[in-house]
């Protein structure tokens, strides 16, 4: 999660506190309706992919995603699930600079 948070922080450098709140608990973070729909779908697809149905896709469509964007979203979520499972399954740890929760600018 630390490296993902740092990646997000690099995309929105003026919203560092928001990134921290998303990392801490996205359920209580100030998310737009679109961001909330993306997170809810990611959580559902990650936790119980066999239950995904049209009811999970409708909020995405209401947030402006078309079928191609939903497919892209599912691919990204699936890739992260795969990558995390592979890293965990191989017993890989964090890079030393990530161990203390810092990123490239940890000393700044």
Helices and strands as residue ranges (DSSP letters): H 2-11, G 13-15, H 16-25, H 33-47, G 49-51, H 54-62, H 67-89, G 96-98
